[in-house]
Amino acid sequence: MYLHLGQDTIVMTDRILGVFDLDNTTVSKHTRDYLGRAQREGRVIDVTYELPKSFIVCENDGIEKIYLSQMSPATLLRRVREDNVG
């Protein structure tokens, strides 16, 4: 199954390690350090032209990618649940 993250970006749901709210998680220095390191390493993919509300950590062949999305974690979760039902 796939999850649409924004713009023209979709990811396979079995590759998702976590979906996080940017406002709540970036309060932590550890999260800010993690995102900063990923940005410097070129592993952050911005899929929004707006202010991002969430970041999604995905793994593919042992490589983590972080997607920044304008959609809230609740919206993304609802999409996954709707796809599982229908």
Biopython code that builds the backbone (N, CA, C, O; Angstrom):
import numpy as np
from Bio.PDB.StructureBuilder import StructureBuilder

atoms = [
    (1, "MET", "N", (0.833, -1.159, 0.000)),
    (1, "MET", "CA", (0.000, 0.000, 0.000)),
    (1, "MET", "C", (0.896, 1.247, 0.000)),
    (1, "MET", "O", (2.034, 1.212, 0.468)),
    (2, "TYR", "N", (0.366, 2.320, -0.523)),
    (2, "TYR", "CA", (1.109, 3.569, -0.651)),
    (2, "TYR", "C", (0.427, 4.681, 0.131)),
    (2, "TYR", "O", (-0.781, 4.660, 0.362)),
    (3, "LEU", "N", (1.246, 5.660, 0.533)),
    (3, "LEU", "CA", (0.731, 6.828, 1.228)),
    (3, "LEU", "C", (1.214, 8.067, 0.490)),
    (3, "LEU", "O", (2.410, 8.239, 0.252)),
    (4, "HIS", "N", (0.258, 8.937, 0.127)),
    (4, "HIS", "CA", (0.587, 10.202, -0.533)),
    (4, "HIS", "C", (0.991, 11.215, 0.528)),
    (4, "HIS", "O", (0.217, 11.493, 1.445)),
    (5, "LEU", "N", (2.209, 11.775, 0.413)),
    (5, "LEU", "CA", (2.745, 12.702, 1.409)),
    (5, "LEU", "C", (2.562, 14.170, 1.039)),
    (5, "LEU", "O", (2.683, 15.049, 1.892)),
    (6, "GLY", "N", (2.274, 14.431, -0.222)),
    (6, "GLY", "CA", (2.163, 15.808, -0.679)),
    (6, "GLY", "C", (2.877, 15.965, -1.996)),
    (6, "GLY", "O", (3.735, 15.158, -2.354)),
    (7, "GLN", "N", (2.516, 17.019, -2.721)),
    (7, "GLN", "CA", (3.036, 17.254, -4.059)),
    (7, "GLN", "C", (2.841, 15.968, -4.870)),
    (7, "GLN", "O", (1.727, 15.449, -4.930)),
    (8, "ASP", "N", (3.878, 15.457, -5.479)),
    (8, "ASP", "CA", (3.778, 14.219, -6.265)),
    (8, "ASP", "C", (4.543, 13.091, -5.597)),
    (8, "ASP", "O", (5.122, 12.245, -6.280)),
    (9, "THR", "N", (4.552, 13.067, -4.273)),
    (9, "THR", "CA", (5.367, 12.099, -3.545)),
    (9, "THR", "C", (4.507, 11.072, -2.836)),
    (9, "THR", "O", (3.595, 11.412, -2.082)),
    (10, "ILE", "N", (4.818, 9.795, -3.095)),
    (10, "ILE", "CA", (4.175, 8.695, -2.392)),
    (10, "ILE", "C", (5.260, 7.769, -1.865)),
    (10, "ILE", "O", (6.344, 7.670, -2.441)),
    (11, "VAL", "N", (4.957, 7.096, -0.769)),
    (11, "VAL", "CA", (5.890, 6.108, -0.207)),
    (11, "VAL", "C", (5.100, 4.845, 0.117)),
    (11, "VAL", "O", (3.893, 4.893, 0.357)),
    (12, "MET", "N", (5.792, 3.736, 0.120)),
    (12, "MET", "CA", (5.161, 2.482, 0.515)),
    (12, "MET", "C", (5.013, 2.485, 2.034)),
    (12, "MET", "O", (5.956, 2.815, 2.753)),
    (13, "THR", "N", (3.834, 2.120, 2.517)),
    (13, "THR", "CA", (3.581, 2.183, 3.958)),
    (13, "THR", "C", (4.459, 1.227, 4.749)),
    (13, "THR", "O", (4.755, 1.492, 5.914)),
    (14, "ASP", "N", (4.884, 0.124, 4.147)),
    (14, "ASP", "CA", (5.735, -0.801, 4.901)),
    (14, "ASP", "C", (7.166, -0.285, 5.043)),
    (14, "ASP", "O", (7.977, -0.900, 5.735)),
    (15, "ARG", "N", (7.482, 0.832, 4.398)),
    (15, "ARG", "CA", (8.807, 1.468, 4.529)),
    (15, "ARG", "C", (8.823, 2.567, 5.587)),
    (15, "ARG", "O", (9.887, 3.076, 5.939)),
    (16, "ILE", "N", (7.641, 2.934, 6.098)),
    (16, "ILE", "CA", (7.542, 4.024, 7.067)),
    (16, "ILE", "C", (7.944, 3.534, 8.451)),
    (16, "ILE", "O", (7.398, 2.558, 8.964)),
    (17, "LEU", "N", (8.910, 4.232, 9.045)),
    (17, "LEU", "CA", (9.349, 3.931, 10.410)),
    (17, "LEU", "C", (8.596, 4.782, 11.430)),
    (17, "LEU", "O", (8.388, 4.355, 12.565)),
    (18, "GLY", "N", (8.190, 5.981, 11.027)),
    (18, "GLY", "CA", (7.476, 6.845, 11.948)),
    (18, "GLY", "C", (6.979, 8.107, 11.274)),
    (18, "GLY", "O", (7.548, 8.575, 10.288)),
    (19, "VAL", "N", (5.900, 8.648, 11.831)),
    (19, "VAL", "CA", (5.331, 9.920, 11.387)),
    (19, "VAL", "C", (5.291, 10.815, 12.614)),
    (19, "VAL", "O", (4.746, 10.436, 13.650)),
    (20, "PHE", "N", (5.871, 12.009, 12.494)),
    (20, "PHE", "CA", (6.060, 12.863, 13.661)),
    (20, "PHE", "C", (5.550, 14.270, 13.402)),
    (20, "PHE", "O", (5.684, 14.795, 12.297)),
    (21, "ASP", "N", (4.970, 14.872, 14.417)),
    (21, "ASP", "CA", (4.516, 16.251, 14.376)),
    (21, "ASP", "C", (5.720, 17.167, 14.586)),
    (21, "ASP", "O", (6.414, 17.056, 15.596)),
    (22, "LEU", "N", (5.967, 18.058, 13.654)),
    (22, "LEU", "CA", (7.138, 18.939, 13.756)),
    (22, "LEU", "C", (7.066, 19.874, 14.954)),
    (22, "LEU", "O", (8.079, 20.093, 15.619)),
    (23, "ASP", "N", (5.898, 20.429, 15.243)),
    (23, "ASP", "CA", (5.780, 21.366, 16.366)),
    (23, "ASP", "C", (6.115, 20.710, 17.694)),
    (23, "ASP", "O", (6.805, 21.300, 18.526)),
    (24, "ASN", "N", (5.632, 19.494, 17.898)),
    (24, "ASN", "CA", (5.843, 18.817, 19.176)),
    (24, "ASN", "C", (7.225, 18.197, 19.313)),
    (24, "ASN", "O", (7.803, 18.225, 20.400)),
    (25, "THR", "N", (7.760, 17.643, 18.246)),
    (25, "THR", "CA", (9.014, 16.896, 18.360)),
    (25, "THR", "C", (10.261, 17.770, 18.288)),
    (25, "THR", "O", (11.298, 17.410, 18.846)),
    (26, "THR", "N", (10.176, 18.894, 17.621)),
    (26, "THR", "CA", (11.383, 19.720, 17.493)),
    (26, "THR", "C", (11.671, 20.537, 18.743)),
    (26, "THR", "O", (12.629, 21.309, 18.772)),
    (27, "VAL", "N", (10.861, 20.376, 19.764)),
    (27, "VAL", "CA", (11.168, 20.968, 21.063)),
    (27, "VAL", "C", (12.423, 20.298, 21.624)),
    (27, "VAL", "O", (13.213, 20.936, 22.320)),
    (28, "SER", "N", (12.602, 19.025, 21.322)),
    (28, "SER", "CA", (13.740, 18.257, 21.812)),
    (28, "SER", "C", (15.009, 18.567, 21.016)),
    (28, "SER", "O", (14.994, 18.588, 19.785)),
    (29, "LYS", "N", (16.090, 18.804, 21.729)),
    (29, "LYS", "CA", (17.383, 19.030, 21.083)),
    (29, "LYS", "C", (17.812, 17.810, 20.280)),
    (29, "LYS", "O", (18.425, 17.953, 19.223)),
    (30, "HIS", "N", (17.502, 16.618, 20.762)),
    (30, "HIS", "CA", (17.884, 15.390, 20.062)),
    (30, "HIS", "C", (17.228, 15.307, 18.682)),
    (30, "HIS", "O", (17.859, 14.911, 17.702)),
    (31, "THR", "N", (15.955, 15.686, 18.625)),
    (31, "THR", "CA", (15.248, 15.664, 17.341)),
    (31, "THR", "C", (15.812, 16.712, 16.398)),
    (31, "THR", "O", (16.009, 16.442, 15.214)),
    (32, "ARG", "N", (16.072, 17.899, 16.912)),
    (32, "ARG", "CA", (16.661, 18.954, 16.074)),
    (32, "ARG", "C", (18.025, 18.525, 15.552)),
    (32, "ARG", "O", (18.343, 18.760, 14.386)),
    (33, "ASP", "N", (18.833, 17.901, 16.401)),
    (33, "ASP", "CA", (20.146, 17.403, 15.969)),
    (33, "ASP", "C", (19.997, 16.328, 14.891)),
    (33, "ASP", "O", (20.727, 16.329, 13.900)),
    (34, "TYR", "N", (19.048, 15.412, 15.091)),
    (34, "TYR", "CA", (18.801, 14.338, 14.128)),
    (34, "TYR", "C", (18.409, 14.912, 12.770)),
    (34, "TYR", "O", (18.954, 14.512, 11.741)),
    (35, "LEU", "N", (17.461, 15.851, 12.770)),
    (35, "LEU", "CA", (17.027, 16.450, 11.514)),
    (35, "LEU", "C", (18.132, 17.273, 10.862)),
    (35, "LEU", "O", (18.277, 17.261, 9.639)),
    (36, "GLY", "N", (18.906, 17.982, 11.665)),
    (36, "GLY", "CA", (20.024, 18.765, 11.128)),
    (36, "GLY", "C", (21.070, 17.884, 10.479)),
    (36, "GLY", "O", (21.573, 18.208, 9.404)),
    (37, "ARG", "N", (21.404, 16.772, 11.119)),
    (37, "ARG", "CA", (22.386, 15.836, 10.570)),
    (37, "ARG", "C", (21.861, 15.219, 9.263)),
    (37, "ARG", "O", (22.601, 15.096, 8.287)),
    (38, "ALA", "N", (20.593, 14.838, 9.258)),
    (38, "ALA", "CA", (19.996, 14.260, 8.052)),
    (38, "ALA", "C", (19.995, 15.276, 6.909)),
    (38, "ALA", "O", (20.224, 14.918, 5.754)),
    (39, "GLN", "N", (19.738, 16.540, 7.235)),
    (39, "GLN", "CA", (19.755, 17.596, 6.221)),
    (39, "GLN", "C", (21.157, 17.737, 5.623)),
    (39, "GLN", "O", (21.312, 17.798, 4.404)),
    (40, "ARG", "N", (22.159, 17.786, 6.471)),
    (40, "ARG", "CA", (23.547, 17.909, 5.985)),
    (40, "ARG", "C", (23.964, 16.714, 5.133)),
    (40, "ARG", "O", (24.765, 16.858, 4.209)),
    (41, "GLU", "N", (23.427, 15.543, 5.437)),
    (41, "GLU", "CA", (23.753, 14.324, 4.690)),
    (41, "GLU", "C", (22.902, 14.155, 3.436)),
    (41, "GLU", "O", (23.075, 13.184, 2.700)),
    (42, "GLY", "N", (21.993, 15.083, 3.187)),
    (42, "GLY", "CA", (21.166, 15.030, 1.985)),
    (42, "GLY", "C", (20.053, 13.996, 2.044)),
    (42, "GLY", "O", (19.607, 13.509, 1.005)),
    (43, "ARG", "N", (19.601, 13.655, 3.238)),
    (43, "ARG", "CA", (18.562, 12.645, 3.385)),
    (43, "ARG", "C", (17.185, 13.230, 3.651)),
    (43, "ARG", "O", (16.230, 12.488, 3.881)),
    (44, "VAL", "N", (17.071, 14.563, 3.624)),
    (44, "VAL", "CA", (15.781, 15.222, 3.854)),
    (44, "VAL", "C", (15.196, 15.642, 2.505)),
    (44, "VAL", "O", (15.855, 16.282, 1.686)),
    (45, "ILE", "N", (13.934, 15.258, 2.308)),
    (45, "ILE", "CA", (13.229, 15.580, 1.073)),
    (45, "ILE", "C", (12.018, 16.420, 1.446)),
    (45, "ILE", "O", (11.121, 15.956, 2.151)),
    (46, "ASP", "N", (11.999, 17.645, 0.973)),
    (46, "ASP", "CA", (10.903, 18.571, 1.264)),
    (46, "ASP", "C", (9.843, 18.407, 0.179)),
    (46, "ASP", "O", (10.093, 18.703, -0.990)),
    (47, "VAL", "N", (8.658, 17.934, 0.568)),
    (47, "VAL", "CA", (7.591, 17.706, -0.408)),
    (47, "VAL", "C", (6.466, 18.724, -0.243)),
    (47, "VAL", "O", (5.305, 18.428, -0.523)),
    (48, "THR", "N", (6.819, 19.923, 0.214)),
    (48, "THR", "CA", (5.820, 20.969, 0.389)),
    (48, "THR", "C", (6.398, 22.328, 0.022)),
    (48, "THR", "O", (7.593, 22.584, 0.172)),
    (49, "TYR", "N", (5.517, 23.184, -0.461)),
    (49, "TYR", "CA", (5.894, 24.577, -0.685)),
    (49, "TYR", "C", (5.438, 25.432, 0.487)),
    (49, "TYR", "O", (5.727, 26.627, 0.553)),
    (50, "GLU", "N", (4.730, 24.808, 1.402)),
    (50, "GLU", "CA", (4.201, 25.493, 2.582)),
    (50, "GLU", "C", (5.049, 25.138, 3.800)),
    (50, "GLU", "O", (6.022, 24.390, 3.704)),
    (51, "LEU", "N", (4.664, 25.686, 4.933)),
    (51, "LEU", "CA", (5.316, 25.357, 6.189)),
    (51, "LEU", "C", (5.011, 23.900, 6.525)),
    (51, "LEU", "O", (3.840, 23.535, 6.622)),
    (52, "PRO", "N", (6.034, 23.053, 6.707)),
    (52, "PRO", "CA", (5.758, 21.644, 6.994)),
    (52, "PRO", "C", (5.147, 21.452, 8.376)),
    (52, "PRO", "O", (5.478, 22.165, 9.323)),
    (53, "LYS", "N", (4.248, 20.474, 8.472)),
    (53, "LYS", "CA", (3.603, 20.145, 9.734)),
    (53, "LYS", "C", (4.108, 18.827, 10.306)),
    (53, "LYS", "O", (3.978, 18.568, 11.502)),
    (54, "SER", "N", (4.685, 17.998, 9.441)),
    (54, "SER", "CA", (5.130, 16.691, 9.913)),
    (54, "SER", "C", (6.393, 16.261, 9.178)),
    (54, "SER", "O", (6.736, 16.786, 8.119)),
    (55, "PHE", "N", (7.069, 15.290, 9.778)),
    (55, "PHE", "CA", (8.140, 14.626, 9.054)),
    (55, "PHE", "C", (7.936, 13.129, 9.174)),
    (55, "PHE", "O", (7.505, 12.609, 10.203)),
    (56, "ILE", "N", (8.263, 12.457, 8.078)),
    (56, "ILE", "CA", (8.033, 11.027, 7.954)),
    (56, "ILE", "C", (9.385, 10.375, 7.721)),
    (56, "ILE", "O", (10.105, 10.737, 6.791)),
    (57, "VAL", "N", (9.728, 9.410, 8.570)),
    (57, "VAL", "CA", (10.993, 8.702, 8.442)),
    (57, "VAL", "C", (10.709, 7.380, 7.740)),
    (57, "VAL", "O", (9.896, 6.578, 8.200)),
    (58, "CYS", "N", (11.390, 7.165, 6.622)),
    (58, "CYS", "CA", (11.234, 5.940, 5.840)),
    (58, "CYS", "C", (12.596, 5.275, 5.680)),
    (58, "CYS", "O", (13.636, 5.934, 5.704)),
    (59, "GLU", "N", (12.565, 3.955, 5.514)),
    (59, "GLU", "CA", (13.792, 3.189, 5.314)),
    (59, "GLU", "C", (13.642, 2.373, 4.039)),
    (59, "GLU", "O", (12.627, 1.713, 3.816)),
    (60, "ASN", "N", (14.672, 2.435, 3.213)),
    (60, "ASN", "CA", (14.689, 1.655, 1.987)),
    (60, "ASN", "C", (16.116, 1.152, 1.764)),
    (60, "ASN", "O", (17.038, 1.948, 1.580)),
    (61, "ASP", "N", (16.290, -0.140, 1.781)),
    (61, "ASP", "CA", (17.604, -0.760, 1.595)),
    (61, "ASP", "C", (18.625, -0.245, 2.608)),
    (61, "ASP", "O", (19.784, -0.008, 2.267)),
    (62, "GLY", "N", (18.189, -0.076, 3.847)),
    (62, "GLY", "CA", (19.085, 0.335, 4.918)),
    (62, "GLY", "C", (19.382, 1.821, 4.973)),
    (62, "GLY", "O", (20.179, 2.258, 5.803)),
    (63, "ILE", "N", (18.761, 2.602, 4.111)),
    (63, "ILE", "CA", (18.992, 4.053, 4.079)),
    (63, "ILE", "C", (17.735, 4.763, 4.552)),
    (63, "ILE", "O", (16.647, 4.539, 4.020)),
    (64, "GLU", "N", (17.889, 5.626, 5.561)),
    (64, "GLU", "CA", (16.768, 6.421, 6.054)),
    (64, "GLU", "C", (16.617, 7.683, 5.226)),
    (64, "GLU", "O", (17.599, 8.352, 4.908)),
    (65, "LYS", "N", (15.384, 7.999, 4.884)),
    (65, "LYS", "CA", (15.025, 9.259, 4.235)),
    (65, "LYS", "C", (13.975, 9.929, 5.106)),
    (65, "LYS", "O", (13.109, 9.266, 5.677)),
    (66, "ILE", "N", (14.062, 11.237, 5.201)),
    (66, "ILE", "CA", (13.101, 12.003, 5.972)),
    (66, "ILE", "C", (12.349, 12.919, 5.014)),
    (66, "ILE", "O", (12.949, 13.728, 4.307)),
    (67, "TYR", "N", (11.033, 12.779, 5.003)),
    (67, "TYR", "CA", (10.187, 13.602, 4.156)),
    (67, "TYR", "C", (9.505, 14.655, 5.010)),
    (67, "TYR", "O", (8.950, 14.336, 6.061)),
    (68, "LEU", "N", (9.541, 15.911, 4.571)),
    (68, "LEU", "CA", (8.825, 17.002, 5.227)),
    (68, "LEU", "C", (7.526, 17.219, 4.468)),
    (68, "LEU", "O", (7.537, 17.430, 3.256)),
    (69, "SER", "N", (6.398, 17.165, 5.189)),
    (69, "SER", "CA", (5.090, 17.257, 4.546)),
    (69, "SER", "C", (4.255, 18.365, 5.180)),
    (69, "SER", "O", (4.386, 18.656, 6.369)),
    (70, "GLN", "N", (3.398, 18.976, 4.371)),
    (70, "GLN", "CA", (2.494, 20.001, 4.871)),
    (70, "GLN", "C", (1.290, 19.379, 5.563)),
    (70, "GLN", "O", (0.504, 20.089, 6.189)),
    (71, "MET", "N", (1.135, 18.070, 5.460)),
    (71, "MET", "CA", (-0.003, 17.391, 6.080)),
    (71, "MET", "C", (0.305, 17.034, 7.530)),
    (71, "MET", "O", (1.438, 16.702, 7.879)),
    (72, "SER", "N", (-0.709, 17.108, 8.348)),
    (72, "SER", "CA", (-0.535, 16.774, 9.761)),
    (72, "SER", "C", (-0.427, 15.258, 9.917)),
    (72, "SER", "O", (-0.908, 14.511, 9.067)),
    (73, "PRO", "N", (0.205, 14.803, 11.003)),
    (73, "PRO", "CA", (0.256, 13.360, 11.254)),
    (73, "PRO", "C", (-1.140, 12.734, 11.313)),
    (73, "PRO", "O", (-1.320, 11.600, 10.868)),
    (74, "ALA", "N", (-2.121, 13.443, 11.849)),
    (74, "ALA", "CA", (-3.486, 12.914, 11.929)),
    (74, "ALA", "C", (-4.070, 12.675, 10.532)),
    (74, "ALA", "O", (-4.742, 11.669, 10.304)),
    (75, "THR", "N", (-3.818, 13.586, 9.612)),
    (75, "THR", "CA", (-4.297, 13.421, 8.239)),
    (75, "THR", "C", (-3.638, 12.220, 7.577)),
    (75, "THR", "O", (-4.300, 11.435, 6.898)),
    (76, "LEU", "N", (-2.342, 12.082, 7.774)),
    (76, "LEU", "CA", (-1.627, 10.952, 7.184)),
    (76, "LEU", "C", (-2.125, 9.627, 7.761)),
    (76, "LEU", "O", (-2.299, 8.653, 7.028)),
    (77, "LEU", "N", (-2.353, 9.591, 9.064)),
    (77, "LEU", "CA", (-2.867, 8.382, 9.698)),
    (77, "LEU", "C", (-4.261, 8.045, 9.162)),
    (77, "LEU", "O", (-4.562, 6.881, 8.900)),
    (78, "ARG", "N", (-5.099, 9.050, 9.003)),
    (78, "ARG", "CA", (-6.443, 8.827, 8.475)),
    (78, "ARG", "C", (-6.374, 8.233, 7.061)),
    (78, "ARG", "O", (-7.155, 7.344, 6.720)),
    (79, "ARG", "N", (-5.452, 8.721, 6.254)),
    (79, "ARG", "CA", (-5.296, 8.186, 4.894)),
    (79, "ARG", "C", (-4.900, 6.715, 4.913)),
    (79, "ARG", "O", (-5.408, 5.919, 4.123)),
    (80, "VAL", "N", (-3.995, 6.360, 5.812)),
    (80, "VAL", "CA", (-3.578, 4.961, 5.917)),
    (80, "VAL", "C", (-4.764, 4.098, 6.338)),
    (80, "VAL", "O", (-4.992, 3.031, 5.769)),
    (81, "ARG", "N", (-5.511, 4.555, 7.324)),
    (81, "ARG", "CA", (-6.669, 3.785, 7.812)),
    (81, "ARG", "C", (-7.733, 3.644, 6.740)),
    (81, "ARG", "O", (-8.322, 2.572, 6.599)),
    (82, "GLU", "N", (-7.995, 4.700, 5.981)),
    (82, "GLU", "CA", (-8.997, 4.642, 4.922)),
    (82, "GLU", "C", (-8.583, 3.655, 3.836)),
    (82, "GLU", "O", (-9.425, 2.933, 3.301)),
    (83, "ASP", "N", (-7.308, 3.619, 3.512)),
    (83, "ASP", "CA", (-6.832, 2.674, 2.504)),
    (83, "ASP", "C", (-6.934, 1.241, 2.986)),
    (83, "ASP", "O", (-7.170, 0.337, 2.184)),
    (84, "ASN", "N", (-6.760, 1.013, 4.282)),
    (84, "ASN", "CA", (-6.861, -0.346, 4.817)),
    (84, "ASN", "C", (-8.299, -0.837, 4.841)),
    (84, "ASN", "O", (-8.540, -2.040, 4.738)),
    (85, "VAL", "N", (-9.259, 0.074, 4.974)),
    (85, "VAL", "CA", (-10.661, -0.308, 5.039)),
    (85, "VAL", "C", (-11.213, -0.549, 3.635)),
    (85, "VAL", "O", (-11.924, -1.522, 3.387)),
    (86, "GLY", "N", (-10.868, 0.363, 2.724)),
    (86, "GLY", "CA", (-11.441, 0.301, 1.369)),
    (86, "GLY", "C", (-10.603, -0.470, 0.500)),
    (86, "GLY", "O", (-10.920, -0.633, -0.678)),
]
sb = StructureBuilder()
sb.init_structure("model")
sb.init_model(0)
sb.init_chain("A")
sb.init_seg("    ")
for serial, (resi, resn, name, xyz) in enumerate(atoms, 1):
    if name == "N":
        sb.init_residue(resn, " ", resi, " ")
    sb.init_atom(name, np.array(xyz, "f"), 0.0, 1.0, " ", f" {name:<3s}", serial, name[0])
structure = sb.get_structure()
